[in-house]
Amino acid sequence: MKNVNWTRRQILATGAALVALPKIGSTRDTQPMLTSVIPVSGEELPVIGLGTSRVFDVQSTPTEIARCKEIVALLTASGGSLIDTSPMYGRSEKVIGSVIAAGIDRSDLFLATKVWTHGKDSGTAQMQQSTDLMRTDIIDLMQVHNLRDTAVHMDSIRAWQEQELVRYSGLTHYTAAAHKELEREMLRHMPDFIQINYSLGERQVEERLLPLARDLGIAVLINRPFQRGRLFAAVSGKTLPGWAQLFAASWGQFFLKFVASHPAVTCTIPATSKPHHMIDNLGAGVGDLPDTAMRQRMADFIASI
Ligand SMILES: NC(=O)c1ccc[n+]([C@@H]2O[C@H](COP(=O)([O-])OP(=O)(O)OC[C@H]3O[C@@H](n4cnc5c(N)ncnc54)[C@H](OP(=O)(O)O)[C@@H]3O)[C@@H](O)[C@H]2O)c1
């Protein structure tokens, strides 16, 4: 479990005790993936998941399905579970359904998708379509995508939760321009999750949204942890500093561990189309997470280049 200070809601939800993290230099590769607690339920969620925007919007050829299945199999073999998708991501939900049909165990997955349309009937039709495309009976997390028609869809999601067709509710956005509106909607609807952009290149959520989520007992998924790949360009040609190699084996792990180590963050969802990048990203889910002083050093380093 991540070594963070829990909120009252979390402690009430779980009654569990904090578990100390292993010491630096311990056997990173053989450790189970770190988990965080979903405040509203006490359920543990592995800290690294998978985003599917663009990367799973592929044709359903045997080659493409096999590649996507390999990426998902790597995720589950490492103890990870969360896949984030949306009707906005073209063929991604269908590809996830094909990956499950090709042999990935549905019960190993935490399926998060979104409703992204206007109006109640259109929203429920879309939620049903997502359920069918992913060949599942229940969606683990249904999120209102980019706060589109939030009140209407939150009503439907709550109704689906009562019917046990959806387990958790959520609200998402991806840009700092929408953070104020997201804050208002969090307070208005008290979703189980929010999903927002956070990375070493976009740190605005540290000011208000992350502390607020923590205070309210709302789980947090992080999108764009690589700033959609821009962070890799920023460090292109640069070697990972020696002090960072104590807890990260790559730039990808450096970026992900910065995000995952924030106490309010529940799970981070980097997208990748490549199995070797998935392996790299999963490496950020084990071993030590940077403490406050190290996080500052990481941020200062990135700001200086
Ligand atoms: N409004 C919303 O709800 C919203 C908005 C944005 C994103 N999201 C969600 O968040 C997910 C993540 O955000 P994102 O896809 O925008 O961006 P991201 O995860 O920050 O970056 C993805 C990019 O990083 C590259 N990459 C991944 N792992 C790498 C590694 N280890 N080494 C080098 N490059 C690596 C990928 O390329 P390769 O394919 O070559 O690995 C891809 O180009 C999305 O897929 C989506 O599920 C939600």
The ligand as an SDF file (V2000), in Angstrom:
LIG
                    3D

 48 52  0  0  0  0  0  0  0  0999 V2000
  -10.8110   14.1210  -20.3850 N   0  0  0  0  0  0  0  0  0  0  0  0
  -10.3810   12.9090  -20.0950 C   0  0  0  0  0  0  0  0  0  0  0  0
  -11.0920   12.1560  -19.4560 O   0  0  0  0  0  0  0  0  0  0  0  0
   -9.0150   12.4900  -20.5280 C   0  0  0  0  0  0  0  0  0  0  0  0
   -8.1880   13.3860  -21.2130 C   0  0  0  0  0  0  0  0  0  0  0  0
   -6.9070   12.9560  -21.5470 C   0  0  0  0  0  0  0  0  0  0  0  0
   -6.5000   11.6610  -21.2430 C   0  0  0  0  0  0  0  0  0  0  0  0
   -7.3590   10.7960  -20.6110 N   0  0  0  0  0  0  0  0  0  0  0  0
   -6.9490    9.4180  -20.2780 C   0  0  0  0  0  0  0  0  0  0  0  0
   -5.6100    9.4330  -19.7910 O   0  0  0  0  0  0  0  0  0  0  0  0
   -4.7890    8.5850  -20.5850 C   0  0  0  0  0  0  0  0  0  0  0  0
   -3.3630    9.0880  -20.6020 C   0  0  0  0  0  0  0  0  0  0  0  0
   -3.2570   10.3750  -21.1900 O   0  0  0  0  0  0  0  0  0  0  0  0
   -2.6780   10.6150  -22.6610 P   0  0  0  0  0  0  0  0  0  0  0  0
   -2.8940    9.3830  -23.4620 O   0  0  0  0  0  0  0  0  0  0  0  0
   -3.2620   11.8760  -23.1850 O   0  0  0  0  0  0  0  0  0  0  0  0
   -1.1480   10.9020  -22.4740 O   0  0  0  0  0  0  0  0  0  0  0  0
    0.1090   10.2940  -21.6660 P   0  0  0  0  0  0  0  0  0  0  0  0
   -0.2520    9.0150  -21.0280 O   0  0  0  0  0  0  0  0  0  0  0  0
    0.6370   11.4040  -20.8290 O   0  0  0  0  0  0  0  0  0  0  0  0
    1.1650   10.0430  -22.8290 O   0  0  0  0  0  0  0  0  0  0  0  0
    1.0030    9.0340  -23.7690 C   0  0  0  0  0  0  0  0  0  0  0  0
    2.2250    9.0630  -24.6820 C   0  0  0  0  0  0  0  0  0  0  0  0
    3.3720    8.6390  -23.9650 O   0  0  0  0  0  0  0  0  0  0  0  0
    4.0730    7.6290  -24.6910 C   0  0  0  0  0  0  0  0  0  0  0  0
    4.6300    6.6760  -23.7380 N   0  0  0  0  0  0  0  0  0  0  0  0
    3.9670    5.8800  -22.8690 C   0  0  0  0  0  0  0  0  0  0  0  0
    4.8080    5.1800  -22.0950 N   0  0  0  0  0  0  0  0  0  0  0  0
    6.0510    5.5200  -22.4860 C   0  0  0  0  0  0  0  0  0  0  0  0
    7.3450    5.1250  -22.0550 C   0  0  0  0  0  0  0  0  0  0  0  0
    7.5180    4.2700  -21.0480 N   0  0  0  0  0  0  0  0  0  0  0  0
    8.4360    5.6440  -22.7040 N   0  0  0  0  0  0  0  0  0  0  0  0
    8.2660    6.5310  -23.7120 C   0  0  0  0  0  0  0  0  0  0  0  0
    7.0530    6.9540  -24.1530 N   0  0  0  0  0  0  0  0  0  0  0  0
    5.9520    6.4510  -23.5430 C   0  0  0  0  0  0  0  0  0  0  0  0
    3.0350    6.9880  -25.5780 C   0  0  0  0  0  0  0  0  0  0  0  0
    3.6370    6.5430  -26.7700 O   0  0  0  0  0  0  0  0  0  0  0  0
    3.7960    4.9680  -27.1240 P   0  0  0  0  0  0  0  0  0  0  0  0
    2.4740    4.5440  -27.6460 O   0  0  0  0  0  0  0  0  0  0  0  0
    4.8900    4.9900  -28.1340 O   0  0  0  0  0  0  0  0  0  0  0  0
    4.1830    4.2730  -25.8660 O   0  0  0  0  0  0  0  0  0  0  0  0
    2.0660    8.1500  -25.8780 C   0  0  0  0  0  0  0  0  0  0  0  0
    2.5000    8.8700  -27.0010 O   0  0  0  0  0  0  0  0  0  0  0  0
   -5.5190    8.5660  -21.9270 C   0  0  0  0  0  0  0  0  0  0  0  0
   -5.0990    7.5150  -22.7610 O   0  0  0  0  0  0  0  0  0  0  0  0
   -6.9480    8.4850  -21.4740 C   0  0  0  0  0  0  0  0  0  0  0  0
   -7.2750    7.1520  -21.0960 O   0  0  0  0  0  0  0  0  0  0  0  0
   -8.6010   11.2080  -20.2270 C   0  0  0  0  0  0  0  0  0  0  0  0
  1  2  1  0
  2  3  2  0
  2  4  1  0
  4  5  1  0
  4 48  2  0
  5  6  2  0
  6  7  1  0
  7  8  2  0
  8  9  1  0
  8 48  1  0
  9 10  1  0
  9 46  1  0
 10 11  1  0
 11 12  1  0
 11 44  1  0
 12 13  1  0
 13 14  1  0
 14 15  2  0
 14 16  1  0
 14 17  1  0
 17 18  1  0
 18 19  2  0
 18 20  1  0
 18 21  1  0
 21 22  1  0
 22 23  1  0
 23 24  1  0
 23 42  1  0
 24 25  1  0
 25 26  1  0
 25 36  1  0
 26 27  1  0
 26 35  1  0
 27 28  2  0
 28 29  1  0
 29 30  1  0
 29 35  2  0
 30 31  1  0
 30 32  2  0
 32 33  1  0
 33 34  2  0
 34 35  1  0
 36 37  1  0
 36 42  1  0
 37 38  1  0
 38 39  2  0
 38 40  1  0
 38 41  1  0
 42 43  1  0
 44 45  1  0
 44 46  1  0
 46 47  1  0
M  CHG  2   8   1  16  -1
M  END
$$$$
